[in-house]
Amino acid sequence: VSLYIVVRGAILGVSLFTVIRMLLNVLFDTALSMIPIAGQFADFFWKANLRNMDLIDRSFQEPVRTRRASLAFLLFVGISGLAISASLIYSLYRIVRWVFV
């Protein structure tokens, strides 16, 4: 059902940034659902399908604002991901150097 909503949004013509944001909502919801017990509570509060339907509605009511908000969200997620990746790589480098040098 979740991917159907994303595909319908793409067919209806929401921006690419909004479609990617919708996919991230589904991915995040799926990842949270995999956590035992805590995933059940997360499912109760994080409703990816409702969020995605809201994004589709807002895309038609305020297309420019929704596209900009989606782009800002994607930039934030991307920069955060790069920062976390760089931190993990540096930490791994320091551990390997500490163990073998």
C-alpha positions in Angstrom: 0.0 0.0 0.0 2.8 2.4 0.9 4.5 2.2 -2.5 1.2 2.4 -4.3 0.7 5.9 -2.7 4.2 6.9 -3.8 3.6 5.7 -7.4 0.2 7.4 -7.5 1.8 10.6 -6.3 4.4 10.4 -9.1 1.7 9.7 -11.7 -0.3 12.7 -10.4 2.7 14.9 -11.0 4.2 15.7 -7.7 7.8 16.9 -7.9 10.8 14.5 -7.9 11.9 15.9 -4.5 8.6 15.1 -3.0 8.5 11.6 -4.4 12.0 10.9 -2.9 10.8 12.4 0.4 7.8 10.0 0.3 10.1 7.1 -0.4 12.2 8.1 2.6 9.1 8.2 4.7 8.3 4.6 3.7 11.9 3.5 4.2 12.0 5.0 7.7 8.6 3.4 8.6 9.9 0.0 7.4 13.2 0.4 9.3 11.3 1.3 12.5 8.9 -1.6 12.1 11.8 -4.1 12.2 12.7 -3.2 15.8 11.0 -5.6 18.2 8.5 -4.0 20.6 9.8 -0.5 20.0 8.7 -0.9 16.4 5.1 -1.4 17.4 5.2 1.9 19.3 6.9 3.7 16.5 4.2 2.4 14.1 1.6 3.9 16.3 3.2 7.4 16.0 4.9 7.4 12.6 2.3 7.0 9.9 4.1 7.1 6.6 1.0 6.6 4.5 -0.8 9.6 6.1 2.4 11.7 5.8 2.6 10.8 2.1 -1.0 11.6 1.4 -0.5 14.9 3.2 2.5 15.6 1.0 0.5 14.8 -2.2 -2.3 17.2 -1.0 0.1 19.9 -0.2 1.8 19.5 -3.5 -1.3 20.6 -5.3 -2.3 23.3 -2.8 1.1 24.9 -2.5 3.4 23.3 -5.1 6.4 25.6 -4.8 6.4 25.6 -1.0 6.1 21.8 -0.8 8.9 21.3 -3.4 11.2 23.7 -1.5 10.4 22.0 1.8 11.1 18.6 0.3 14.4 19.8 -1.2 15.4 21.3 2.2 14.5 18.0 3.9 16.5 16.0 1.4 19.5 18.2 1.7 19.4 17.9 5.5 19.2 14.1 5.3 22.0 14.0 2.7 24.3 16.2 4.7 23.5 14.4 7.9 24.2 11.1 6.2 27.5 12.3 4.9 28.5 13.6 8.3 27.6 10.4 10.0 29.5 8.4 7.3 32.6 10.5 7.6 32.5 10.2 11.4 32.2 6.4 11.2 35.0 6.1 8.6 37.3 8.4 10.7 36.4 6.4 13.9 37.2 3.1 12.1 40.5 4.6 10.8 41.5 5.6 14.4 40.6 2.2 15.8 42.6 0.3 13.1 45.5 2.7 13.6 45.4 2.2 17.4 45.2 -1.6 17.1 47.9 -2.1 14.4 50.3 0.7 15.0 
